Amino acid sequence: MTTNRSLPELIPPVLAALFNRHGLVAAIALAAVVAAGCATTVGQDMNLLSTEEEVEIGGQLAAEIETQEKVHEDPELQAYVRMVGDRLARVAPRQDVPFQFTVIDDPDTINAFALPGGHVYIYTGLLKICEHEAELAGVMAHEIAHVAAYHHGESLTRQMGYQTLASLVLGEQPDRIAALAANLVGTGVSASYSREQERQADGLGMEMLWRAGYRPEAMVGFMHKLMMLDQEGGGAYLPIFSSHPPTQERFQQLQAMLDRYPADQRRSLPLYTERYEREALARIPSATGE
């Protein structure tokens, strides 16, 4: 049998039922049966991870990352960043994952990334270059948006395939988890997001920023700042650029997105500059050599 319809179009109700009852392993068995009898094209955005499985893999990755990186010891800084993240998470369209926000103590690294299941990490190097809370919120909103849009499940399905994902969920490949965590720490790439996924995360992130009461211009301004830093450094590597390419096209798209929101209303929103200086910048040491 030959069909032009994708696997998600053929059997979404069955897959959903299997996810609810038996999880990923049962879905793999069904996919194998279908593939044996039909020539199908699996859609690029297919996601074989249930919420529970996504949270499980994310928890494994988070535990590994926190053995490789230094979590910042200041509880008040952690509480402040968590407050910003919780404010954004409350307006996220996805509410079935436990969003968690953690600051990594590394003033020389400009990076932030999200894991499957809602773990979000922010490096103190990134906190240093934010001028106010709204800029930090813009970065965090973008990362939350990747989780809210199921980008991790889509990307991991595309990259690893059914069998590898099943073994990760079951905890059968600790070496693979360690390697994934090391890749995150070393390159800042969380899931090889596509250009379309980045555009989605920008749009959804800006909407969350607006709904949470932050000025959406902050996302545009921070992207411009990253681009300038990259140019001033002669194209020097910044980890956040691995999964967030600073293209002129993307910057222009962010600017165009501002037209969705009334100019007078968005400009009246606070930036929280003084609070950011007191709660974040005052608690971060200068980078080595500065």
C-alpha positions in Angstrom: 0.0 0.0 0.0 1.3 3.5 -0.9 0.0 6.7 0.5 1.0 10.4 0.4 -0.5 11.0 3.8 1.9 11.4 6.7 1.9 9.0 9.7 0.4 11.7 12.0 -2.5 12.2 9.6 -3.1 8.4 9.4 -3.3 7.4 13.0 -3.4 10.3 15.5 -6.3 8.9 17.5 -4.6 5.6 17.9 -1.3 7.2 18.9 -3.0 9.4 21.4 -4.7 6.4 23.0 -1.4 4.5 23.2 0.4 7.5 24.7 -2.2 7.7 27.4 -2.2 4.0 28.2 1.3 2.7 27.5 3.5 5.6 26.5 6.2 5.7 23.9 7.1 2.0 23.6 3.6 1.0 22.5 3.6 3.8 19.9 6.8 2.5 18.5 5.3 -0.9 18.0 2.4 0.5 16.2 4.6 2.7 14.0 6.7 -0.3 13.1 3.5 -2.2 11.9 2.3 0.7 9.9 5.7 1.2 8.3 5.9 -2.4 7.3 2.7 -2.3 5.4 2.7 1.2 4.0 5.2 3.6 2.4 4.7 6.7 4.5 6.3 10.1 4.9 6.8 11.0 8.5 6.2 14.7 8.9 9.0 16.9 10.1 7.0 18.1 13.1 6.0 14.6 14.3 6.4 14.3 18.1 6.5 10.8 19.7 7.1 12.1 23.3 4.1 12.3 25.7 4.3 15.0 28.3 5.3 12.4 31.0 8.1 11.1 28.8 9.3 14.6 28.0 9.5 15.4 31.7 11.3 12.2 32.4 14.0 12.9 29.8 14.3 16.5 30.9 14.8 15.4 34.5 17.6 13.1 33.5 19.3 15.8 31.5 18.9 18.4 34.2 20.5 16.1 36.8 23.4 15.5 34.5 23.9 19.1 33.6 23.9 20.1 37.3 26.8 17.8 37.9 28.8 19.4 35.1 27.9 23.1 35.7 28.0 25.2 38.8 24.6 26.2 40.1 24.8 29.7 41.5 24.9 29.6 45.3 23.0 32.9 46.0 19.4 31.9 46.9 18.1 35.4 46.4 19.4 35.6 42.9 17.8 32.2 42.2 14.6 33.4 43.7 14.6 36.6 41.6 15.1 34.8 38.3 12.5 32.2 39.3 10.1 35.0 40.0 10.6 36.4 36.5 10.2 32.9 35.0 7.1 32.1 37.0 5.5 35.3 35.9 6.0 34.3 32.2 5.1 30.6 32.8 1.7 31.6 34.2 0.7 33.1 30.7 2.3 30.3 28.7 -0.2 28.3 26.5 1.2 25.1 27.9 0.5 24.4 31.5 1.1 20.6 31.8 4.9 20.8 32.6 6.5 22.0 35.8 8.6 24.9 34.6 11.8 25.4 36.6 14.4 28.1 36.4 18.0 27.9 37.4 21.0 30.3 37.2 24.4 28.8 36.3 27.4 30.6 37.8 29.6 31.3 34.8 30.1 35.1 34.2 32.1 34.4 31.0 29.3 32.5 29.2 26.5 34.3 27.4 23.9 31.5 27.1 20.4 30.3 28.1 18.6 27.1 27.1 15.6 25.0 27.9 15.3 21.3 28.3 12.4 19.0 27.5 9.8 19.2 30.3 10.4 22.7 31.4 13.8 23.1 32.9 15.3 26.5 31.8 18.9 27.5 32.5 20.3 31.1 32.5 24.0 31.8 32.7 25.3 34.8 34.7 27.2 35.9 31.6 23.9 36.5 30.0 22.5 38.2 33.1 25.5 40.6 33.0 24.6 42.0 29.5 20.9 42.5 30.2 20.2 46.2 31.1 16.8 45.6 32.8 14.4 42.9 33.8 12.4 43.1 30.5 15.4 42.0 28.5 15.9 39.0 30.8 12.2 38.2 30.5 12.5 38.3 26.7 15.2 35.7 26.7 13.3 33.5 29.1 10.1 33.9 27.2 11.8 32.6 24.1 13.1 29.5 25.9 9.7 28.9 27.6 8.1 29.1 24.1 10.3 26.3 22.8 8.9 24.1 25.6 5.3 25.4 25.1 5.4 24.6 21.4 6.6 21.0 21.9 9.8 21.8 19.9 11.9 19.4 22.0 9.7 16.4 21.3 9.6 17.2 17.6 13.4 17.7 17.3 14.3 14.7 19.4 12.0 12.5 17.4 13.5 13.8 14.1 17.1 13.4 15.4 17.0 10.1 17.3 14.2 8.0 16.1 11.8 5.8 18.0 14.0 3.1 19.5 16.6 5.6 20.9 13.8 7.7 22.5 12.2 4.7 24.1 15.5 3.6 25.6 16.1 7.1 27.0 12.7 7.2 28.6 13.3 3.9 30.2 16.7 5.0 31.5 18.6 2.4 29.5 21.2 4.8 27.9 22.8 6.9 30.7 25.9 7.4 28.5 23.6 9.0 25.8 22.1 11.3 28.4 25.5 12.3 29.6 26.6 13.0 26.0 23.5 15.1 25.3 24.1 17.1 28.5 27.7 17.7 27.6 26.6 19.0 24.2 24.3 21.4 25.8 27.0 22.7 28.1 29.7 22.8 25.5 27.8 24.3 22.5 24.5 25.6 23.8 22.5 23.5 21.4 19.4 22.0 23.1 17.6 20.3 20.2 18.8 21.6 16.8 15.8 23.8 16.4 14.6 24.5 12.8 14.3 28.0 11.4 10.5 27.6 11.6 10.7 26.6 15.3 12.9 29.7 16.0 10.3 31.9 14.3 7.5 30.2 16.4 9.5 30.7 19.6 10.0 34.4 18.8 6.4 35.0 18.1 5.1 33.0 21.1 7.8 34.5 23.3 6.8 38.0 22.4 3.2 37.3 23.1 4.0 35.9 26.5 6.2 38.9 27.2 3.2 41.2 26.4 0.7 39.2 28.4 3.0 39.1 31.4 3.2 42.9 31.4 6.7 43.4 29.9 7.6 45.7 27.1 7.9 43.6 23.9 10.6 45.9 22.5 12.9 44.3 25.0 13.2 41.2 22.9 14.1 43.2 19.8 16.6 45.2 21.7 18.4 42.2 23.2 18.7 40.5 19.8 20.2 43.6 18.4 22.7 43.7 21.3 23.7 40.1 20.7 24.3 40.9 17.0 26.5 43.9 17.9 28.5 41.9 20.4 29.1 39.2 17.8 30.2 41.8 15.2 32.5 43.6 17.7 34.1 40.3 18.6 34.9 39.6 14.9 32.4 36.7 14.8 33.7 35.2 18.1 31.7 32.2 19.2 28.8 32.9 21.6 27.0 29.7 22.8 23.6 31.2 22.6 24.0 31.7 18.8 24.3 27.9 18.3 20.6 27.4 18.5 19.6 31.1 18.1 21.3 32.3 14.9 21.5 36.2 14.9 20.4 36.7 11.3 19.3 40.1 10.0 16.1 38.4 8.8 15.2 37.2 12.3 15.9 40.7 13.7 13.6 42.3 11.1 10.9 39.7 11.8 11.1 40.6 15.5 10.7 44.3 14.7 7.7 43.5 12.5 6.1 41.6 15.3 5.9 44.8 17.4 3.1 46.0 15.1 0.8 43.5 16.8 0.8 45.6 19.9 -0.4 49.2 20.4 2.6 51.5 20.5 1.3 53.7 23.3 0.3 50.7 25.5 3.6 48.8 25.1 5.7 51.9 25.7 3.9 52.5 29.0 5.0 49.2 30.4 7.8 49.2 32.9 11.3 47.9 32.2 12.1 47.3 35.9 15.7 48.6 35.5 16.3 49.5 39.2 14.9 46.2 40.4 17.2 44.3 38.0 20.3 46.2 39.0 19.5 45.5 42.7 18.4 41.9 42.4 20.6 40.6 39.6 23.5 42.8 38.5 24.6 43.6 42.1 25.0 39.8 42.8 27.1 38.9 39.7 30.9 39.3 39.8 32.7 40.7 36.8 34.0 38.3 34.2 37.6 37.1 34.5 40.0 39.6 33.1 37.6 42.6 33.1 
